């Protein structure tokens, strides 16, 4: 055993020894490989870890083939007003953010690779909820193979960085590499003529801002990430979380519509959440396909010229409009 193994490696090695399932052993081995110092003294150990990882991956693939249909960790059922997938390096605070913003309880620990599988949680925002999905950390050496698929299918990507990290530049490059593998193009940048990419919001959370006494770290981080929209925050102390919640909802480009029946009050507890640019007909389809087919007109309260104005099915709705459908 080579000398000078970091404490994080020894912790991963302990978890490997205590692991009882195939998945736990494989996750611990991958962590050990990622954390192992790379020099001549560790060449043999690197080779041994790679061999064991390869063997466990092969055994897992054979077991999945024998078992037929298998659970796909690269898919998390979308819920709420939209789905954000959180990605970032070890110990940037992804799990801490999910815990602070939702009712989920991911494991939060001072050592890296605490998160081993996708964990969704629902973030309350005013009268709706937004889904946040915590994911295993990504590094230069390793990223779980299903993470790019999660990123590709989500409504938005929240890159979580430790604003005070010494290797912030590398962490940001790794995150950008993940976006490229996922074929995701940030909406904030000019879109190239590539039919294979999917354009979606990418937001950066500069976490641990409480460690930035004079704003220097945040300023340098903004220079590093360039034109990407970002928010400074502290999951531990709560600073900037309300601003982050506002941004997460705003970047989804959704409108909340309150439907009402003639002669009755609107249901303001459960708005219909539609994409920005949605019309009265889109709302009718969300209510029921029969309503959409029989729709004659609607009356609207909110952004229209006057309360109760009659509009046709092609009228574009605004956030918080109250709509009365007539069939």
Secondary structure by P-SEA (a helix, b strand, c coil): ccccccaaaaaaaaaaaacccaaaaaaaaaaaaaaccccccaaaaaaaaaaaaaaaaaaaaaaaaaacbbbbcccccccccbbbbbbbcccccaaaaaaacccccccccccccccccbbbbbbbcccbbbbbbbbccccccccccaaaaaaaaccbbbbbbcccccaaaaaaaaaaaaaaaaccccccccccccccbbbbbbbbbbccccccccaaaaaaaaaaacccbbbbbbcccccaaaaaaaaaaaaabbbbbbbbcccccccccbbbbbcccccaaaaaaaacaaaaaacccccccccccccccccccccccccbbbbbbcc
